[in-house]
Amino acid sequence: MLRLTIRMKFMLLVLVSLLPAIAYSIGKGGDTEWPKGATVEVQLSLSATVGTNGYSKVAGVLLIKNQTDAPLTVQSPHNRLVLAFLVFDPLGNPVVPIGRGKADPSFQTHTLPPRATYTYHVEGLDFVTGSAWFDYDLRPGKTYRVVAVYRPAGFRGPGFTSQETQLEIPQ
């Protein structure tokens, strides 16, 4: 019995030593180095269709363009505190996002070569804050204006925005 306990402790020690050295706890986003003066251009294009269940389905593309002559390490838009959407109704009022639950996405970065573009496929207008997952309930037959806010180095780094994109939700 004693040997079994020692073996289990040894196996646990081996397992822990094999895990990555860096882990981001819930509610924390990882920050990456950002060169002084570096910029990215953010472009957003969206469209909406009616899904099989009668709900609208929003999809599109977020383009992130390196505006510098040096490679940049940018964070994935699915990381927490990196991407958010601002939505305005037909009267110009901000639409309040709806909390859908908790989220703990894996932390990912991408190397963006000089003057290159990273394409992120948008499926809905959901985004992750510190640990909460948000989305929008958009009404059929309405037209909204959407702005993407992208922070390529994480929450403490600079933020870049897209131009407003018009999004028509079909009946």
N, C-alpha and C positions, 0 to 999 in steps of 0.2 A: 504494500500500500504506500509506503514511504517513497519507494522508487518511482511509482507512478506520479506522485506529486512533484518530485524533482524533475521528471521528464516533462510534465505539463508546463512547469515554470520555464524550463529551458526552451520549449517549443514556442511559448508566448514571447519570450525575449527575442528569439530568432524572427518571429513574425513582425514584431514591432520594429526591429532593426531594418527590415525590408521595406517598410512603408516610406513614402516620400518625406523628406526632412521639412518641407514647407507645407503647411496646411492653413487654409483660411477658414476661420470659424464662422458660424452663422452670424449674419449682421455685419460682417467685415468684407470689404472688397479689397482686392489686391491692387496696389499701385505699381506702375511701371515707370521707368525713367522716361522723361520727355525732354528732348533737346530744346534749349532756349530758342524761341522764335520759330520753331517748327509749326507748320499748319497743315491741316487736311481740309479738303472741300467735301461737304456732305450733300448728296442729292437723294431725294426721296421721290419715288413714283408708286402710286397705289391705285387699285381698282377694287370694286366690290361686285360680287355676284350673289344670287340667291342660292343657298345650299339646298340639299334634298329635304331637310327638315323645316324649311321655310325661314330659317335664320340667314342673315347676310354673312358672307364670307369675304373678309378683306385680305388681299394679298398684294405683294409688290416687291420692290427692290430698293435697298439702301446701298448707294455707292459711296465708298470712302476713298478719296483720291489723295495720294501723297503729293503735296505741292513743293516738296524739297528735292534737292539733288543728293540726298543721303537716305539710306534705308531707315525705316521707322518700325519700332515694335509697337503694334497697336493691340488693344484688347478686343476680344470678341464681343459683339453687341449683345450676346446673351448673358454675359457676366453681370453680376449685380452692380448697380450704381453706374453703369456705363451708357445705357440707352434709355431714353424716355420719350414719350410722345405727348405733345400738347395738342388738344383738339378743341376747336371752336365751332359753335352751332351756327345756323344760318343768320342769327342776329349778332354774331360776333362775341357771344358770351362763352367763357371757358366751360367745357364739359368736365364734370368731375369723374375721374377714373373710379372703377369699382374694384374693391379688393376681392380677389378670387381665392386667396389662400397664402400659404407660406411656400417659399422656394429656396433651394440651396443649389444653384447651378454650379457645375464644375468650372474652374478657372482656366481660361484659355487665352493665348496670345497668338498673333500672326505677324510675320515679318512682311512688311510692305516695301518692296523695292522702290528706288527713286522714280518719281513721276508715274507710278503704277496705281492701279485701282483694285480695291478689295470689294467683292460683291457679296452682300448679305441678303438672303431671301427672307422677306417679311411674310409671316403667316399670322395675320391678326395684328392688333395694336397693343399687344401685351408687352410688359416690361417688368423688371425686378428691381425693387429698391434695396434697402439693407437686407431684409429677409422676407418682404411681402411681394406677392405677385399681383399686378394690376392689369386691368383691361378696360375696355369701354363698351357700353351698351348703346349702339347707334340705331336711330329710328329709320324704318323704311321710308323711302320717298324724300328724304332730307339730304341736303348737301352740306358737308362739313369741310373745314380747313384744318389741315394737319401740319405740324412742324415736328421734325425729329431733332432731339438734342443728343449728341454723341460726345462722350468723353473718352478719347483713345488711350489715355494714361490712367484711367480710373477716376474716382471721385475727387481726389486732390489735384488732378491735372486740369488743363484747360478744357473748356467745352466748346463745341462747334455745332452750329445749327444748319438745317436745310432751309431752303425757301419754303413758303407755304405751298402745300399741295392740296388741290381741291379733290374731295372724295364724295362721289354721289352714291348713296345707298339705294339700290333699286327697290321697287314696291314688291 
